[in-house]
Amino acid sequence: MDTVTSRSTHITTQRKTTATMCQHQPPCPTADSADREAAHPVAHFPEQGWSLLCNGVLLFEDTGELLPDGEIIAPHRPLDSRSITTAA
């Protein structure tokens, strides 16, 4: 007699949420604020093109952003060549 045992695996994913990484006084803008890019960087990787701000925002070199809740903010750097200046 062949016996087949079934083992079910229950997988849960849990996202840890911290109140804030910002220890600055006055506190940096939250990730929901319009000026969220003004927060202090806590990790900076220019060779990879991104920085982590203390409000949890991932700021990319192309000015795109990834907010802590997973929302994506499209790059908003001007692409018009007239607005680009060169160093003398």
N, C-alpha and C positions, 0 to 999 in steps of 0.2 A: 504494500500500500504506500503510495507516495503522499507525503504530507507537505503542503505548501503553507508556509507561514507568511502572514502579511504584517509588515511593520509600517505603521504610519509615522511620518515625521511631521511634527508641528514646528513650523518656522515662523518666528515673529521678528519683525524688524522694528527697532525702536530708535528714534532719533533723539539724541541728547540735545536739549536746549539749555543754553546757559543764559543767564539774565543779560549779561553784557561782558564783553572783553575789555571795555574801556574803563580805565582807572584814572583818567585825566580829570582835572578840575579847571574850568567847567567841563562837563562831559561832552564828548564829540556828538555830532548829529547822529540820529538813529538811521537805520537802513531804510526807513519809510520817509525820511525827510528829503526835501528837494535838494538840499545841500549835502547829501550823504557822502559825496566824494571828498569833503573837507576833513573827514575823520583821519586819524593818525594811522600810518601803516604799521602793522605788527610783523609782517613778513613781506619781503620784496625780492622778486626773482626776475630782474630785467632780462636775463638771458632766455627766460621762458616767456616773458611778456606779460606778467601778471603780478599783482600785489594783493595781499589780504589786509583789509582795513580793520580797525578795532571794533567797528560796528557789525562785522561779519560779512561785509560786501567784498566780493572778488572783483577787483578793478583790472581790466585788461588794457594792454598797450594801445589798442585801437579805439579806446574809450568805451567799449562795451562793458557791461556789468552783469554779474550774477548775484542776485540778492539771496539772503539766508533762507528765504521761503521757497527758493527755486525759480523765482521770476527772472526772466532774461530781459535786460535792457539793451536794446540794439545800439551799436556804435553811433555816436553823435558828433564825431569830429568833422569839421568842415572838409569837404572833398574838392571844393572849388580852388583851382590853382591860384586865383587872384588873392586868396586869403593866406597863402603860404609865403612866409618870408624866409630869406636866406641870410646867413651870417656874412658880414663883410670881411 
